[in-house]
Amino acid sequence: MGESVGAGRIGPGAASGYRPSATLPFRAEFRRQASRRRTQLALGFMVLLPLVILVAFQFNSGNETRNRNNEFGSLVDLAVSGGLNFALFSIFVSSSFLLVVVVALFCGDTVASEASWGSLRYLLAIPVPRARLLAVKLLVALAYSALALLLLAGTALLAGTLRYGWSPLRSQVSAELAPAEGLLRLLAVLGYLAVVLLVVAGLAFLLSVTTDAALGAVGGAVLLWILSSILDQITALGGLRAFLPTHFSTAWLGLLSTPVQTDGLVRGAISAIAYATAFWGLAFWRFTRKDITS
């Protein structure tokens, strides 16, 4: 008997020239997702948020006395001291929730929405091998997640530089860093955040292949991330907190210190990659074995 099409080889009834690896190209799926309203709104909000913060700072610029009397006010004072600092502030206020929601949206909606629309079985009937369909959808979701992070930081850096100038990077835990070095530190922060958010991507993607409700997959990933953050605040858990996926989520602050604190960064990166790999592995295992009825 010949090999089955699902195994990646041409079966006895396959059309001439059929290649499983040529089905559902990355570019086709990328363009398809770009046409969706949720993609446009999410990316648009990443551009809009720094501008909203900038306008808010303008309205609050006359209240300097109140700003100095609280910790958040001191962060605002740093934010308006240069474009790099403004970009860092925008990332800081977005990293704990907004970016989590955006990544969960891209990765949790990608498969579940196809199932809810009833189009998933038609994609597989093209036929697209299940593993390839899942891999392409995951790569596209990760690409849009990375694009959202870059749009947020890039817009904040551009808007902040035009408004506040190109100045050294300042923080509350280190001396001033020259603009060139500050930019490198900012890129390193983005890189670490991207690695940490892989946990959210993996969890949302796993939920996306186990349910037909896209909102359930997105919301479930966000709620579990929040639950992990809450548990991480319970000191009675002791060393068990180090195994929570959110325990090292703020380790990127070590990149702003002098010298750079790398211990938490390394442990956080290893933890995030391990969790993400486990979630993606379970997602592929589940999807390649489940009955697709929608």
C-alpha positions as CSV (number, residue, x, y, z in Angstrom):
1,M,0.0,0.0,0.0
2,G,1.2,3.6,-0.7
3,E,1.9,6.1,2.0
4,S,-0.9,8.4,3.2
5,V,-1.1,12.0,2.3
6,G,-1.3,13.0,6.0
7,A,2.2,11.6,6.5
8,G,3.6,14.1,4.1
9,R,3.9,11.9,1.0
10,I,1.8,11.4,-2.1
11,G,-0.9,8.7,-1.5
12,P,-2.2,6.5,-4.2
13,G,-5.1,8.8,-4.9
14,A,-3.3,12.1,-4.7
15,A,-3.2,14.5,-7.6
16,S,-0.1,14.7,-9.7
17,G,2.2,17.4,-8.4
18,Y,0.7,17.6,-5.0
19,R,3.2,18.5,-2.3
20,P,2.0,18.8,1.4
21,S,4.8,21.3,2.1
22,A,3.5,23.7,-0.5
23,T,0.0,24.0,1.0
24,L,-1.1,27.0,3.1
25,P,2.0,29.2,2.4
26,F,3.1,31.5,5.2
27,R,2.5,34.6,3.1
28,A,-1.0,33.6,2.2
29,E,-1.9,33.1,5.9
30,F,-0.2,36.3,6.9
31,R,-2.2,38.3,4.3
32,R,-5.4,36.5,5.4
33,Q,-4.9,37.4,9.0
34,A,-3.9,41.0,8.0
35,S,-7.4,41.5,6.5
36,R,-9.1,40.6,9.8
37,R,-10.6,43.4,11.8
38,R,-9.1,42.1,15.1
39,T,-5.6,42.3,13.6
40,Q,-6.1,45.8,12.3
41,L,-7.6,47.0,15.6
42,A,-4.9,45.4,17.8
43,L,-2.0,46.7,15.7
44,G,-3.7,50.1,15.4
45,F,-4.0,50.3,19.2
46,M,-0.3,49.6,19.6
47,V,0.3,52.7,17.5
48,L,-2.4,54.8,19.3
49,L,-1.4,54.0,22.9
50,P,1.9,56.0,23.0
51,L,0.2,58.9,21.4
52,V,-2.6,58.8,24.0
53,I,0.1,58.7,26.8
54,L,1.8,61.7,25.1
55,V,-1.3,63.7,25.0
56,A,-2.1,62.8,28.6
57,F,1.4,64.0,29.7
58,Q,0.7,67.3,27.9
59,F,-2.5,67.9,29.8
60,N,-0.8,67.0,33.1
61,S,2.4,69.0,32.4
62,G,1.3,71.9,34.7
63,N,0.9,69.7,37.8
64,E,4.5,69.1,38.5
65,T,4.2,69.4,42.3
66,R,1.7,66.5,42.6
67,N,3.9,64.4,40.3
68,R,6.9,64.6,42.6
69,N,4.8,63.4,45.6
70,N,4.3,59.8,44.5
71,E,6.3,57.0,42.9
72,F,4.3,57.0,39.7
73,G,4.9,60.7,39.4
74,S,8.6,60.1,39.5
75,L,8.3,57.6,36.7
76,V,6.4,60.2,34.7
77,D,9.3,62.7,35.3
78,L,11.7,60.2,33.9
79,A,9.4,59.5,30.9
80,V,9.3,63.1,29.8
81,S,13.1,63.4,29.9
82,G,13.7,62.0,26.4
83,G,12.5,59.7,23.7
84,L,14.2,56.6,25.1
85,N,12.7,57.2,28.5
86,F,9.3,57.7,27.0
87,A,9.5,54.4,25.1
88,L,10.7,52.6,28.2
89,F,7.7,54.1,30.2
90,S,5.3,53.0,27.5
91,I,6.7,49.4,27.6
92,F,6.6,49.5,31.4
93,V,2.9,50.4,31.6
94,S,1.9,47.9,28.9
95,S,4.0,44.8,29.8
96,S,2.0,43.4,32.7
97,F,-1.5,43.3,31.0
98,L,-1.9,45.0,27.6
99,L,0.8,43.0,25.8
100,V,-0.4,39.8,27.5
101,V,-3.9,40.4,26.0
102,V,-2.6,41.2,22.6
103,V,-0.4,38.1,22.4
104,A,-3.2,36.0,23.8
105,L,-5.5,37.4,21.1
106,F,-3.3,36.6,18.2
107,C,-2.4,33.1,19.4
108,G,-5.6,32.1,21.1
109,D,-7.9,33.2,18.3
110,T,-6.1,31.7,15.3
111,V,-7.4,28.1,15.4
112,A,-10.5,28.5,17.6
113,S,-12.0,31.1,15.3
114,E,-11.6,28.8,12.3
115,A,-13.4,26.1,14.3
116,S,-16.2,28.5,15.4
117,W,-16.7,29.7,11.8
118,G,-16.9,26.1,10.6
119,S,-14.0,26.6,8.2
120,L,-11.3,24.5,9.9
121,R,-12.4,21.2,8.3
122,Y,-12.4,22.9,4.8
123,L,-8.8,24.0,5.3
124,L,-7.9,20.4,6.2
125,A,-9.8,19.1,3.2
126,I,-7.6,21.1,0.7
127,P,-5.8,19.0,2.0
128,V,-3.4,20.7,4.3
129,P,-1.6,18.4,6.7
130,R,-2.7,19.1,10.3
131,A,0.9,19.6,11.6
132,R,1.6,22.1,8.8
133,L,-1.6,24.0,9.3
134,L,-0.9,24.3,13.0
135,A,2.8,25.3,12.4
136,V,1.9,28.0,9.8
137,K,-0.8,29.5,12.1
138,L,1.5,29.5,15.0
139,L,4.3,31.3,13.1
140,V,1.9,33.9,11.7
141,A,0.5,34.5,15.2
142,L,4.0,34.9,16.7
143,A,4.9,37.2,13.8
144,Y,2.0,39.5,14.5
145,S,2.7,39.4,18.3
146,A,6.3,40.5,17.6
147,L,5.0,43.2,15.2
148,A,2.7,44.5,17.9
149,L,5.6,44.8,20.4
150,L,7.7,46.6,17.8
151,L,5.0,49.0,16.8
152,L,4.4,49.9,20.4
153,A,8.1,50.5,21.1
154,G,8.8,52.1,17.8
155,T,5.9,54.6,17.9
156,A,6.7,55.5,21.5
157,L,10.4,56.0,20.6
158,L,9.6,58.2,17.6
159,A,6.9,60.2,19.3
160,G,8.9,60.7,22.4
161,T,12.0,61.7,20.6
162,L,10.1,64.3,18.5
163,R,8.5,65.7,21.6
164,Y,11.3,65.4,24.3
165,G,14.4,65.0,22.2
166,W,17.2,62.4,22.0
167,S,18.6,62.2,25.5
168,P,20.4,59.6,27.7
169,L,18.4,56.7,29.1
170,R,17.7,57.2,32.8
171,S,16.2,55.0,35.4
172,Q,15.9,54.8,39.2
173,V,18.3,51.9,39.5
174,S,21.3,53.1,37.4
175,A,23.3,56.1,36.2
176,E,22.5,57.7,32.9
177,L,23.2,55.7,29.8
178,A,24.4,57.3,26.6
179,P,21.7,57.3,23.9
180,A,23.5,54.6,21.9
181,E,23.9,52.3,24.8
182,G,20.4,53.1,26.0
183,L,19.0,52.1,22.7
184,L,20.8,48.7,23.0
185,R,19.4,48.3,26.5
186,L,15.9,49.1,25.2
187,L,16.2,46.5,22.4
188,A,17.4,44.0,25.0
189,V,14.3,44.7,27.1
190,L,12.1,44.1,24.0
191,G,13.9,40.8,23.3
192,Y,13.4,39.6,26.8
193,L,9.8,40.6,26.9
194,A,9.3,38.7,23.6
195,V,10.7,35.6,25.2
196,V,8.6,35.9,28.4
197,L,5.4,36.4,26.3
198,L,6.1,33.1,24.6
199,V,4.5,31.5,27.6
200,V,1.3,33.4,26.9
201,A,1.5,32.5,23.3
202,G,2.0,28.8,24.1
203,L,-0.9,28.7,26.6
204,A,-3.3,30.6,24.4
205,F,-2.4,28.4,21.4
206,L,-3.0,25.2,23.5
207,L,-6.4,26.5,24.5
208,S,-7.1,27.5,20.9
209,V,-6.8,23.9,19.7
210,T,-8.9,22.5,22.6
211,T,-12.0,24.7,22.2
212,D,-14.2,26.2,19.5
213,A,-14.7,29.4,21.5
214,A,-12.0,31.9,20.5
215,L,-13.0,34.2,23.4
216,G,-12.6,31.3,25.8
217,A,-9.1,30.6,24.6
218,V,-8.0,34.2,24.7
219,G,-9.7,34.9,28.1
220,G,-8.5,31.7,29.6
221,A,-4.8,32.4,28.8
222,V,-5.1,36.0,30.2
223,L,-6.9,34.7,33.4
224,L,-4.3,32.0,34.0
225,W,-1.5,34.5,33.6
226,I,-3.2,36.8,36.1
227,L,-3.7,33.9,38.5
228,S,0.0,33.1,38.2
229,S,0.9,36.7,38.9
230,I,-1.3,36.7,42.0
231,L,0.2,33.4,43.3
232,D,3.7,34.9,42.8
233,Q,2.8,37.6,45.3
234,I,2.1,35.0,48.0
235,T,5.4,34.8,49.9
236,A,4.2,31.8,51.9
237,L,4.7,29.7,48.8
238,G,8.5,30.2,49.2
239,G,10.7,28.6,46.5
240,L,7.6,27.2,44.7
241,R,7.1,30.7,43.2
242,A,10.2,30.3,41.1
243,F,8.3,27.6,39.1
244,L,5.5,30.0,38.2
245,P,5.6,31.3,34.6
246,T,5.2,34.9,35.8
247,H,7.9,34.8,38.5
248,F,10.6,36.2,36.2
249,S,8.3,38.4,34.1
250,T,9.8,41.6,35.4
251,A,13.4,40.5,35.3
252,W,14.0,42.8,32.4
253,L,14.4,45.6,34.9
254,G,17.8,44.1,35.6
255,L,18.8,45.4,32.1
256,L,18.5,48.9,33.4
257,S,20.8,48.5,36.4
258,T,24.5,49.2,36.5
259,P,26.0,46.6,36.1
260,V,23.3,44.5,34.3
261,Q,21.8,41.9,36.5
262,T,21.7,38.7,34.4
263,D,20.8,36.0,36.8
264,G,17.0,36.6,36.7
265,L,17.2,37.1,32.9
266,V,18.8,33.7,32.2
267,R,16.5,31.9,34.6
268,G,13.5,33.7,33.2
269,A,14.4,32.9,29.6
270,I,14.9,29.2,30.3
271,S,11.6,29.0,32.2
272,A,9.7,30.8,29.5
273,I,11.1,28.6,26.7
274,A,10.4,25.5,28.7
275,Y,6.8,26.4,29.3
276,A,6.2,27.5,25.8
277,T,7.7,24.4,24.3
278,A,5.6,22.2,26.6
279,F,2.4,24.1,25.7
280,W,3.1,24.0,22.0
281,G,4.0,20.3,22.2
282,L,0.7,19.5,23.9
283,A,-1.1,21.6,21.3
284,F,0.3,19.7,18.4
285,W,-0.3,16.4,20.1
286,R,-3.9,17.3,20.8
287,F,-4.7,18.7,17.4
288,T,-3.2,15.9,15.3
289,R,-5.3,13.4,17.2
290,K,-8.7,15.1,17.7
291,D,-11.7,14.8,15.5
292,I,-12.4,18.0,13.5
293,T,-16.1,18.4,13.2
294,S,-16.3,22.2,12.7
